[in-house]
Amino acid sequence: MEELFARARAVRAHIMVGGVDAGNEGSLRFHEHLGFTEVARMPETGWVHGAWRDLVLVQRVLDAPGAGRW
């Protein structure tokens, strides 16, 4: 993941966004450990193994919050 963050910064990306199944506690903890924060929940966005799944959107700021683009 650190390599992905470095590549994103190299192209001046400001935010990295991820989507995680709300029921995947391990993945949610993994992303939190990497500095991602939950920004949205979208209920019943996917049908997996016979059940609706909620999607959690997480984001990590890659540069200083509020930093100018250039």
Sequence and secondary structure as in RCSB ss.txt:
>XXXX:A:sequence
MEELFARARAVRAHIMVGGVDAGNEGSLRFHEHLGFTEVARMPETGWVHGAWRDLVLVQRVLDAPGAGRW
>XXXX:A:secstr
 HHHHHHHHHTT  EEEEEEETT HHHHHHHHHTT EEEEEEEEEEEETTEEEEEEEEEEE S TT    
